[in-house]
Amino acid sequence: MFSNSIKKDNYGYLFIAPFFIIFCIFGFYPILYSLYLSFTNWDGLNAPAFVGFANYLRAFEDPVFYKSLFNTFFIWIISVIPQLTVSLVLAVILTERYLKGKEFFRAVYFFPNIVTAASLGLLVSLMFDWKTGSMNQMLLSMGIFDDPYDWKNNPFIMRLIVSTILFFQYFGYSMLIYIAGLQGISHEYSEAAQIDGASKVQVFFKITIPLLRPIILFQVITSLIGGVQIFDQPYMLTQGSGAPDNSTLTSIMYLYRTAFEQNNFGYGATLAFCLFFVIGTLSIISFLVSNRRSRV
């Protein structure tokens, strides 16, 4: 009887085995193999040549890699601050109990998240084309510009455009995450505070924000992980060039260019693991800072 119960208890492993087998083949093994490639020089045709830490030393001295990191974090910061702020404000508004039509507005604000990033990048690229773009045509017809402006030749404007695309695409998703967090907060807290004379602004900053701290931390870390992986929007916006002067060349674009355009898969794998360490370090820092503030 006891041995039969043990066998029945092991049946569960049969149900989860397919997932772990597929994960090991298509997930864990490629990660380990990429780690091995990061210590080699491989063009995808000949046998990998072991070079030790030479690729990592090259990454530490690579000015283009540092510029791609700067571009990535600059674009992310410019987009994430208004994204998390606007989405939180909208979430608070759309969780009001007596607001009519809030389900409709939630769906409308979330809709840009459904559109593919490549489509948005291509659409905005056509809008800001200096010859036939709708932006120049509109400004010329209004008399604001006398001649078409070459938007894509201004590094700051191009970074700002990419940041705007990211904000437009993901603020609705962040809004829904905040709404889920707000719905988990009991109305008794705000009602008790208002009875004691607290205003809605005081309730928001003294009660709502502290209770939403785990959600905010989740938003920051996930947006950081997603922000470092920015690829589709700037790639489609600049046709993969990162123009002007590599000002929109993100880390993933540089990794893609190195591995798949220059056929340097060893150095490309090294860049991937450098980004992994950067994301991991910043995520740990964000987690520790949030925990320290919550204890205080």
Secondary structure, 3 states (H helix, E strand, C coil): CHHHHHHHHCHHHHHHHHHHHHHHHHHHHHHHHHHHHCCEECCCCCCCEECCCHHHHHHHCCHHHHHHHHHHHHHHHHHHHHHHHHHHHHHHHCCCCCCCCHHHHHHHHHHHHHCCHHHHHHHHHHHCCCCCCHHHHHHHHCCCCCCCCCHHHCHHHHHHHHHHHHHHHHHHHHHHHHHHHHHCCCHHHHHHHHHCCCCHHHHHHHHHHHHCHHHHHHHHHHHHHHHHCCCHHHHHHCCCCCCCCCCCCCHHHHHHHHHHHCCCHHHHHHHHHHHHHHHHHHHHHHHHHHHHHHHC
